[in-house]
Amino acid sequence: MSETITEKETVEEFLLQHKNKWTFFNVPFEDGQALENLVLENNSQTILEIGTSTGHSTIWLAKAVEKTGGKIITIEIDKNRHQQALKNFKEADVSHLIEAKLGDALQIIPTLNETFDFVFSDATLTVQPKESYLLFFKATEPKLKIGGLYTMHNVTDGYGDDGRFFKYLEKLGNYQTSIIRASHNGISVSKKLK
Ligand SMILES: C[S@@+](CC[C@H](N)C(=O)[O-])C[C@H]1O[C@@H](n2cnc3c(N)ncnc32)[C@H](O)[C@@H]1O
Protein backbone atom coordinates (compact mmCIF):
# COMPACT_ATOMS: atom_id res chain seq x y z
CA MET A 1 0.00 0.00 0.00
CA SER A 2 1.45 3.41 -0.92
CA GLU A 3 2.02 6.11 1.68
CA THR A 4 -0.62 8.41 0.13
CA ILE A 5 -3.34 5.76 0.34
CA THR A 6 -2.49 5.06 3.98
CA GLU A 7 -2.76 8.78 4.84
CA LYS A 8 -6.08 9.12 3.01
CA GLU A 9 -7.53 6.20 4.92
CA THR A 10 -6.25 7.60 8.19
CA VAL A 11 -7.92 10.99 7.74
CA GLU A 12 -11.17 9.37 6.64
CA GLU A 13 -11.11 7.01 9.61
CA PHE A 14 -10.32 9.88 11.96
CA LEU A 15 -13.25 11.94 10.67
CA LEU A 16 -15.65 9.01 10.91
CA GLN A 17 -14.49 8.04 14.39
CA HIS A 18 -14.93 11.62 15.62
CA LYS A 19 -18.23 12.30 13.87
CA ASN A 20 -20.67 13.99 16.29
CA LYS A 21 -18.00 14.15 19.03
CA TRP A 22 -16.79 17.71 18.43
CA THR A 23 -17.68 20.08 21.27
CA PHE A 24 -15.89 23.40 20.63
CA PHE A 25 -18.24 25.12 18.17
CA ASN A 26 -16.88 22.93 15.38
CA VAL A 27 -18.65 22.63 12.05
CA PRO A 28 -20.97 19.64 11.66
CA PHE A 29 -19.80 16.67 9.59
CA GLU A 30 -21.99 17.69 6.63
CA ASP A 31 -20.42 21.15 6.46
CA GLY A 32 -16.97 19.58 6.58
CA GLN A 33 -17.92 17.44 3.60
CA ALA A 34 -19.28 20.52 1.81
CA LEU A 35 -15.98 22.37 2.39
CA GLU A 36 -14.00 19.43 1.05
CA ASN A 37 -16.18 19.30 -2.07
CA LEU A 38 -15.81 23.03 -2.68
CA VAL A 39 -12.03 22.87 -2.48
CA LEU A 40 -11.95 19.90 -4.84
CA GLU A 41 -14.41 21.43 -7.34
CA ASN A 42 -12.38 24.63 -7.50
CA ASN A 43 -9.00 22.92 -7.26
CA SER A 44 -8.13 25.37 -4.48
CA GLN A 45 -4.57 25.19 -3.20
CA THR A 46 -3.82 28.10 -0.93
CA ILE A 47 -6.29 28.12 1.93
CA LEU A 48 -6.77 30.42 4.88
CA GLU A 49 -9.04 29.47 7.77
CA ILE A 50 -10.10 32.00 10.41
CA GLY A 51 -11.09 30.14 13.60
CA THR A 52 -9.43 26.73 13.93
CA SER A 53 -11.02 25.76 17.24
CA THR A 54 -9.94 22.13 17.73
CA GLY A 55 -9.60 21.52 14.02
CA HIS A 56 -12.65 19.77 12.58
CA SER A 57 -13.09 21.98 9.50
CA THR A 58 -9.31 22.24 9.08
CA ILE A 59 -9.06 18.45 8.83
CA TRP A 60 -11.75 18.36 6.12
CA LEU A 61 -9.89 21.11 4.25
CA ALA A 62 -6.66 19.15 4.68
CA LYS A 63 -8.32 16.02 3.26
CA ALA A 64 -9.10 18.10 0.17
CA VAL A 65 -5.73 19.82 -0.25
CA GLU A 66 -4.03 16.47 0.02
CA LYS A 67 -5.64 15.85 -3.38
CA THR A 68 -5.17 19.35 -4.88
CA GLY A 69 -1.56 19.62 -3.74
CA GLY A 70 -2.25 22.65 -1.58
CA LYS A 71 -1.72 23.82 1.98
CA ILE A 72 -3.64 25.54 4.74
CA ILE A 73 -2.93 28.36 7.13
CA THR A 74 -5.36 28.31 10.05
CA ILE A 75 -5.56 30.80 12.92
CA GLU A 76 -6.94 30.32 16.43
CA ILE A 77 -6.84 32.78 19.33
CA ASP A 78 -7.45 30.28 22.16
CA LYS A 79 -4.29 28.47 23.25
CA ASN A 80 -5.98 25.31 24.56
CA ARG A 81 -8.04 24.84 21.40
CA HIS A 82 -4.97 25.53 19.25
CA GLN A 83 -3.02 22.86 21.15
CA GLN A 84 -5.85 20.35 20.92
CA ALA A 85 -6.07 21.07 17.17
CA LEU A 86 -2.36 20.29 16.79
CA LYS A 87 -2.94 16.93 18.50
CA ASN A 88 -5.92 16.20 16.26
CA PHE A 89 -3.92 17.08 13.11
CA LYS A 90 -1.25 14.64 14.19
CA GLU A 91 -3.77 11.90 14.92
CA ALA A 92 -5.47 12.43 11.55
CA ASP A 93 -2.05 12.44 9.86
CA VAL A 94 -2.54 15.83 8.21
CA SER A 95 -0.04 18.02 10.14
CA HIS A 96 2.22 18.31 7.08
CA LEU A 97 -0.57 20.12 5.20
CA ILE A 98 -1.33 22.70 7.89
CA GLU A 99 0.38 25.74 9.34
CA ALA A 100 -1.53 26.44 12.55
CA LYS A 101 -1.03 29.90 13.99
CA LEU A 102 -1.92 30.96 17.52
CA GLY A 103 -3.18 34.53 17.90
CA ASP A 104 -5.69 37.13 16.81
CA ALA A 105 -6.51 36.66 13.14
CA LEU A 106 -7.14 40.39 12.73
CA GLN A 107 -3.52 41.03 13.70
CA ILE A 108 -1.98 38.02 11.98
CA ILE A 109 -3.67 38.25 8.56
CA PRO A 110 -2.06 41.58 7.54
CA THR A 111 1.38 40.08 8.28
CA LEU A 112 0.92 37.08 5.94
CA ASN A 113 2.92 37.09 2.71
CA GLU A 114 0.68 34.54 0.99
CA THR A 115 -2.32 35.17 -1.23
CA PHE A 116 -5.22 32.72 -1.09
CA ASP A 117 -7.66 31.08 -3.46
CA PHE A 118 -9.93 29.85 -0.67
CA VAL A 119 -10.83 31.43 2.67
CA PHE A 120 -13.08 29.90 5.33
CA SER A 121 -14.22 32.45 7.90
CA ASP A 122 -15.55 30.80 11.06
CA ALA A 123 -14.72 33.06 14.02
CA THR A 124 -16.69 35.53 16.09
CA LEU A 125 -14.95 38.30 18.00
CA THR A 126 -15.99 38.49 21.66
CA VAL A 127 -15.82 42.30 21.69
CA GLN A 128 -17.56 43.09 18.37
CA PRO A 129 -19.54 39.89 17.61
CA LYS A 130 -21.83 41.34 14.97
CA GLU A 131 -19.02 43.10 13.13
CA SER A 132 -16.70 40.08 13.16
CA TYR A 133 -17.47 38.71 9.75
CA LEU A 134 -17.06 42.05 7.99
CA LEU A 135 -13.86 42.88 9.88
CA PHE A 136 -12.31 39.52 8.98
CA PHE A 137 -13.38 39.97 5.36
CA LYS A 138 -11.85 43.45 5.13
CA ALA A 139 -8.58 42.17 6.59
CA THR A 140 -8.47 39.23 4.16
CA GLU A 141 -9.92 40.65 0.95
CA PRO A 142 -6.63 42.15 -0.37
CA LYS A 143 -5.08 38.69 -0.10
CA LEU A 144 -7.87 36.84 -1.95
CA LYS A 145 -6.94 36.02 -5.54
CA ILE A 146 -9.29 36.88 -8.41
CA GLY A 147 -11.36 33.76 -9.04
CA GLY A 148 -10.89 32.79 -5.39
CA LEU A 149 -13.68 31.84 -2.97
CA TYR A 150 -14.48 33.58 0.31
CA THR A 151 -16.60 31.21 2.37
CA MET A 152 -18.32 31.95 5.66
CA HIS A 153 -20.05 29.75 8.23
CA ASN A 154 -23.32 30.31 10.15
CA VAL A 155 -25.12 32.32 7.50
CA THR A 156 -28.55 30.67 7.90
CA ASP A 157 -28.73 30.01 11.66
CA GLY A 158 -28.72 33.55 13.06
CA TYR A 159 -25.32 33.15 14.77
CA GLY A 160 -23.23 34.74 12.07
CA ASP A 161 -23.22 38.03 10.23
CA ASP A 162 -26.23 40.31 10.75
CA GLY A 163 -26.36 41.37 7.11
CA ARG A 164 -23.65 44.00 6.97
CA PHE A 165 -21.16 41.63 5.32
CA PHE A 166 -23.53 40.92 2.44
CA LYS A 167 -24.45 44.61 2.07
CA TYR A 168 -20.75 45.41 1.85
CA LEU A 169 -20.22 42.72 -0.80
CA GLU A 170 -23.12 44.09 -2.82
CA LYS A 171 -21.57 47.57 -2.75
CA LEU A 172 -18.22 46.18 -3.88
CA GLY A 173 -19.99 44.63 -6.86
CA ASN A 174 -17.28 42.14 -7.81
CA TYR A 175 -18.49 39.09 -5.86
CA GLN A 176 -21.01 36.42 -6.80
CA THR A 177 -22.53 34.67 -3.78
CA SER A 178 -24.40 31.42 -3.27
CA ILE A 179 -25.42 29.57 -0.10
CA ILE A 180 -24.75 25.92 0.71
CA ARG A 181 -27.34 24.40 3.05
CA ALA A 182 -25.63 21.11 3.89
CA SER A 183 -26.55 21.69 7.56
CA HIS A 184 -28.86 24.21 9.25
CA ASN A 185 -25.80 26.48 9.78
CA GLY A 186 -25.31 27.41 6.13
CA ILE A 187 -22.11 28.33 4.32
CA SER A 188 -21.91 31.32 2.00
CA VAL A 189 -19.61 31.04 -0.99
CA SER A 190 -18.57 34.34 -2.55
CA LYS A 191 -16.48 34.20 -5.69
CA LYS A 192 -14.21 37.17 -6.44
CA LEU A 193 -14.93 37.97 -10.09
CA LYS A 194 -12.39 40.74 -10.67
C1 LIG B 1 -16.84 28.41 15.51
S1 LIG B 1 -15.27 28.12 16.17
C2 LIG B 1 -14.37 27.44 14.81
C3 LIG B 1 -14.72 26.02 14.52
C4 LIG B 1 -13.77 25.35 13.55
N1 LIG B 1 -13.76 26.03 12.27
C5 LIG B 1 -14.11 23.89 13.36
O1 LIG B 1 -15.00 23.57 12.58
O2 LIG B 1 -13.51 23.05 14.04
C6 LIG B 1 -14.64 29.75 16.24
C7 LIG B 1 -13.23 29.86 16.80
O3 LIG B 1 -12.73 31.16 16.48
C8 LIG B 1 -11.85 31.55 17.51
N2 LIG B 1 -11.64 33.01 17.45
C9 LIG B 1 -12.44 34.00 17.93
N3 LIG B 1 -11.88 35.20 17.67
C10 LIG B 1 -10.73 34.96 16.99
C11 LIG B 1 -9.71 35.79 16.47
N4 LIG B 1 -9.78 37.12 16.59
N5 LIG B 1 -8.67 35.22 15.86
C12 LIG B 1 -8.59 33.87 15.74
N6 LIG B 1 -9.51 33.04 16.23
C13 LIG B 1 -10.57 33.57 16.85
C14 LIG B 1 -12.56 31.07 18.77
O4 LIG B 1 -11.66 30.95 19.85
C15 LIG B 1 -13.17 29.74 18.32
O5 LIG B 1 -12.38 28.65 18.69
Ligand as a Chemical Component Dictionary entry (heavy atoms), coordinates in Angstrom:
data_LIG
# 
_chem_comp.id                   LIG 
_chem_comp.type                 NON-POLYMER 
_chem_comp.pdbx_formal_charge   0 
_chem_comp.three_letter_code    LIG 
# 
loop_
_chem_comp_atom.comp_id 
_chem_comp_atom.atom_id 
_chem_comp_atom.alt_atom_id 
_chem_comp_atom.type_symbol 
_chem_comp_atom.charge 
_chem_comp_atom.model_Cartn_x 
_chem_comp_atom.model_Cartn_y 
_chem_comp_atom.model_Cartn_z 
_chem_comp_atom.pdbx_ordinal 
LIG C1  C1  C 0  -16.838 28.407 15.512 1  
LIG S1  S1  S 1  -15.267 28.121 16.172 2  
LIG C2  C2  C 0  -14.368 27.445 14.815 3  
LIG C3  C3  C 0  -14.716 26.020 14.520 4  
LIG C4  C4  C 0  -13.767 25.349 13.547 5  
LIG N1  N1  N 0  -13.759 26.025 12.266 6  
LIG C5  C5  C 0  -14.114 23.889 13.363 7  
LIG O1  O1  O 0  -15.004 23.570 12.581 8  
LIG O2  O2  O -1 -13.513 23.051 14.042 9  
LIG C6  C6  C 0  -14.636 29.748 16.239 10 
LIG C7  C7  C 0  -13.234 29.862 16.795 11 
LIG O3  O3  O 0  -12.729 31.164 16.484 12 
LIG C8  C8  C 0  -11.854 31.549 17.511 13 
LIG N2  N2  N 0  -11.644 33.008 17.445 14 
LIG C9  C9  C 0  -12.436 33.995 17.931 15 
LIG N3  N3  N 0  -11.878 35.195 17.665 16 
LIG C10 C10 C 0  -10.729 34.960 16.993 17 
LIG C11 C11 C 0  -9.713  35.792 16.469 18 
LIG N4  N4  N 0  -9.778  37.121 16.588 19 
LIG N5  N5  N 0  -8.669  35.225 15.856 20 
LIG C12 C12 C 0  -8.588  33.873 15.739 21 
LIG N6  N6  N 0  -9.514  33.035 16.227 22 
LIG C13 C13 C 0  -10.572 33.565 16.846 23 
LIG C14 C14 C 0  -12.555 31.067 18.772 24 
LIG O4  O4  O 0  -11.657 30.948 19.851 25 
LIG C15 C15 C 0  -13.172 29.745 18.316 26 
LIG O5  O5  O 0  -12.379 28.646 18.692 27 
# 
loop_
_chem_comp_bond.comp_id 
_chem_comp_bond.atom_id_1 
_chem_comp_bond.atom_id_2 
_chem_comp_bond.value_order 
_chem_comp_bond.pdbx_ordinal 
LIG C1  S1  SING 1  
LIG S1  C2  SING 2  
LIG S1  C6  SING 3  
LIG C2  C3  SING 4  
LIG C3  C4  SING 5  
LIG C4  N1  SING 6  
LIG C4  C5  SING 7  
LIG C5  O1  DOUB 8  
LIG C5  O2  SING 9  
LIG C6  C7  SING 10 
LIG C7  O3  SING 11 
LIG C7  C15 SING 12 
LIG O3  C8  SING 13 
LIG C8  N2  SING 14 
LIG C8  C14 SING 15 
LIG N2  C9  SING 16 
LIG N2  C13 SING 17 
LIG C9  N3  DOUB 18 
LIG N3  C10 SING 19 
LIG C10 C11 SING 20 
LIG C10 C13 DOUB 21 
LIG C11 N4  SING 22 
LIG C11 N5  DOUB 23 
LIG N5  C12 SING 24 
LIG C12 N6  DOUB 25 
LIG N6  C13 SING 26 
LIG C14 O4  SING 27 
LIG C14 C15 SING 28 
LIG C15 O5  SING 29 
# 
